[in-house]
């Protein structure tokens, strides 16, 4: 094994940060190492990371195992006690070039993430084996949802200055990327800590204006309650912003949303989707939903099931609730595991029905598809498309949708 291998769990921000680490590690000459960039959003994510670490060590016994990411930040002792692990780095330490130099030998380098007040830009030229690029514009979160451990893994919200974001986008486009995804822990909080407290909408407009050669811009998950009027205007009116918005809903029941300490209620989410769809009829929505949050009754769950139709959601990310130690939700009355599992299955079934309805309506349409591999790409709406013929990854091709499967479209080059 020459250059270090990276195993990335979780969000798009982790994907971006893995590339930053890869650049530092390769420049520092790190060899024979496997780096695990972990996620702490669920207990299952942490379990999977530990399992992957053990498997990697058994397959490569001579490799140095380095663990970082949110799970390492929130529970460094757990990973430090694993005999397979050589080093544990926190979420700030992992991004410092000095952490990867030969002399950086501290086995556990984890400090108080809440003490970090700024987020520095890290310029990269691309992401290994990816045809769309992620750009970090924000890190951390000032909110304290009762189920979430992530603020303790990422710290408080810090924004990247607009000029640095624009420079990163320009650099990636110059490297050949046609599509860029803006990402962060709490994306719609961007700018609150900067001079003048600019909003995310202003940043998006600035990127589009300053980098006219950028063909496609996407947003990762947003909180609709924090979407400023400029952001809504640019999503509705700028065709270079892709018509696919992923929402952090979590529940469709007002009482559960209050117990989660979310900032929106169900009627706001429904109105947001309806209003934006009225202005841009082809837009599609995805959403995160948690099944079986503590105290959730059958009627409360029914409200979550109903909101899938009421918001017109197409892509669902369903999470069976699992308590995270240290969070208020872990101390609330828990729903039985069998009930949680059944409710998650119902939500996934509803999501599959919505997805199949959307895919069926796409047959016969002409879309512009960004190729991720030689035979697969994604439409403007992020729907996967499979091709029979092979083409060059990274290209955007005009495509006629000829059919569909359960989870994907089938296409061929349009005349």
Buried (B, 14 or more C-beta within 10 A) or exposed (E): EEEBBBBBBBBBBBBBBBBBBBBBBBEBEBEEBBBBBBBBBBBEBBEBBBEBBBEBBEEBEEBBBBBBBBBBBBBBEBBBEBEBBBBBBBBBBBBBBEBBBEEBEEEBBBEEBEEBEEBEBBEBBBBEEBBBBBBBBBBBBBBEBBBBBBBBBBBBBBBBBBEBBBBBBBBBBEEEBBBBBBBBBBBBBBBBBBEEEBBBBBBBBBBBEBBEEBBBBBBBBBBBBBBBEBBBBBBBEBEBBBBBBBBBBBBBBBBBBEBBBBBBBBEEBBEBBEEBBEEBEEBBBBBBBBBBBBEBEEEBBBBBBBBBEBBBBBBBBBBBBBBBEEBBBBEBEBBEEEBBEBBBEBBBEBBEEBBBEBBEEBBEBEBBBBBBEEBBBBBBBBBBBBBEEEBEBBEBBEBBBBBBEEEBBBBBEBE
